[in-house]
Amino acid sequence: MVAEHPGGEAGFLAGYDPRAYAPVAVTVDVVALTIRGGELHVLCVRRGQEPFRGAWALPGGFVRPDEDLADAAVRELAEETSVRAGLHLEQLGGYGAPGRDPRMRVVSMAYVALAPDLGEAVGGGDAGDASWLPVAGLAAKVGALAFDHDQILADALERARAKLEYTPLAAAFLPREFTIAQLRGVYEAVWGRELHAANFHRKVVSVPGFVTDTDSRTESGGARGGRRARLYTRGAATLLHPALLRGTPGPREEG
């Protein structure tokens, strides 16, 4: 049986010395993803100071003493890149390997942020520059990002790719009203493969609650003319059943 402190909790806390443990700093890092020109991009900042000065990194920084983790993620994103609103934000996971930051022991909580095209980013704070970079180029280059941000990006991409299978997360990349072709474009950009248009359309509209028909159409038939496309909005479903599985990589995937 554990002995009770004579002064109870108040007495214990009054005599508690936090210096008995080595200090650990807490940061947040944000993997902000969007689709630009049909290609998946991630928001990166050029570090304006050491360590890794001049290298690309994920936006982020130290959590203030009176700040919640998610609030810190939103603040750092706005300060370093000017991106502020319209984001789907979710926690990815914690990264705390000793030596991940050469300054001191730093534990980081990473977040994934998804949004439609937000325009050009503007560097601010301690970031020398900010830019949307194609994911394909970064993912193929070892050491493309500072710290352990290569691993954080890889984990975020797998999270996004997996969640597109069983949740309606793809709609977070789109405006409120969208066509099935636009939705398919999200899947193709995130999964990195071409999908069979007719099969994809059939599967999407057959999943209960995935999309809702607005009974309206686009103003024109697109660059090649033709019939105006139906417009949809995100439905009420939080999980997709049946799921849209990635399957085996390859062109003209069956969707």
Summary of the structure (lengths in Angstrom):
residues: 255
radius of gyration: 22.2
end to end distance: 59.1
largest distance: 81.6
contacts: 725
relative contact order: 0.14
helix: 29%
strand: 26%
